């Protein structure tokens, strides 16, 4: 598997395994599902039923919608998986409020975004409406009802690889 996007998802699933031992997760949603890869991995490896949502309906995408206006009932899921999608939102505050609305009490949010770095190709992606660092993301999510459990910078595959990712694990409070 050489696709960097899929490698990030595989890393995320390994990290999430530890949290599934602590949190009783029974229903997930993959926000920005694209090819449904993460939702399938969550179902197969974490044994959690997982819906797939994307702006476009593709193969395996069950729900078509925007993350700023999620077509999902209140308190419906206890896992939101959001990898390299949040930086594309038009309205980050509304998106965070939507995440909070659909999560069950003590629900779990996995968020992965690019690290803001001038040399990173992520910053050349004009579909990114903003890129925040871990501290800025933490303040924003805490302001709207989330508790940060862990936050870390994940380096690229090599020292020369400046395309770092930041990962946050959060719980709805």
N, C-alpha and C positions, 0 to 999 in steps of 0.2 A: 504494500500500500504506500504509494508515494505522494498522494494528494495531501498537502499540509492541512487542509480543512478537516479531513477525516482523521488525521493523526491527532489534532487538537481534541476532537470528539472522543477518540479512544482514551486519551489521557484523562479527560473529564470523567468518563465512566469509571475508570479505575479509582479516581479520587472520590467519586460519589459512593462507591461501595462502602467506604468507611462510615459515611454518614447514614447509610441505610441501616447500619447496625444500631445506631443511636436513635434515629427518627423513624417512626412507623409511617412509611410512605405507601399509600394505596392507589393513588391516581396521579399521573403526571401529564404535562403538556410541554411539547417542544415548540418554542416560539421561533419562527423562521426556519421551518423544517426542510425547505428546499427539496431534497431527494429522500427525505424520511429516514435517513441513516441513523440519526441520534435516537429517534423514537423507537426504532427497531432494536437498537443496542440496549436502550433502557428496559424494554420489554424482555429481551432475551437474557441479558446479563444481570440486571437488577431485579427482574421478576416483578416489575411494576407496570400495569397497563398505562399506556402513554398515547395521548392524542397528538396529532401533528397539525400545526397551524402555519400557514404561509400566506403571503400577499397574493400568490398565484396558486391555483389548484394544479398540482402535478401528480405524478405517480405516488400513491400512498399518502398524499396530503388530504386529510379528512375534513379540515376546516379551512375555509378561505376567509381571511380577515386581516385587519391591521392591529398592531400591538397597542396603538393608542385607543382602540375601541374594540376590545376583545369580545367576540360573539360566544361567550362562555358565562354560565351562571355564577352568581356570588358564591364564595366559599366552596368551589367545586373541586379544586385540585390541591394536593399537598406537596407537589413538586413542580416548579417551573424550571425548565432548562432553556437558557438563553445564551447561545454562544455566537459571538461576533454578529449580533443583530442590533443590540441596544444603540450602538453608535449611528444607526440609520434612522432612528425615530425622528419625526418632525417635532414632537413635543415630549421631551423627557419627563416632565412632571406628570403629565397625563398618563404616560406609559407606566410610571412607577405606581401611580394611584390605581391603574388597571391591574397591575400585578398584585397589589395589596387586596383589591376587591375579589379577585378570583381565588386567591390562596385561602385555604382553611386556616383557622387559628393555629399558630405554631407551624405553619407551612414553610417549606424550604425553597429557597431561590438560589440557583446556580447561575452566576453571571460571568461571562468571559468577554473581555473587550481588548482592543489593541492598546498598547502602551503609547502615550503621546511622545513621539520622538521625531525630530526634524528629519533624521536620515531614514526613517522607516517608510517602506512603500505604502503602509496603511494610511499615512498622511497625504499620499497622492491619490487616494481613492475619493473622488469627488462625491460619491454617494454617502459618505460619512458627513452627517450634519454637525457633529461635534465629537471630540475625543477628550475624555477627562482622565486624570490620574486617579490612583487608588484613594487618596485622601479626599479628593473632590467627590468621587462616587460615593464614598462612605458617608460623608456629610449629607449628601442629597438623599440617599436611601434612608438614613437614620431619621431625617426630618419628616419622612412620610411613612413611618411605622415599621421599619425593619431594624433588626439587631444584627450587627456584623459578627459572624462567628470566626471567620478567617479571611484574610486577604493576602495575596502574594503576587509577586512578579515572576512570571515564568519566562526564562530566557529562550532565545531561539536555539536552533540545533547546533550552532557553533558560535565562537566568540565574534566572528565577522557578521553573523546573522543579527541584524539590529531589529528584526521584526519580533519584538517581545510581546507577550500577552500578559494581561493582568486578570486574575481570577478572584472572585469574591463568593463566599458562602454566607448566606443570610437566612434569617428566620423572621417570619411575620410576628410582630408583637402587638 
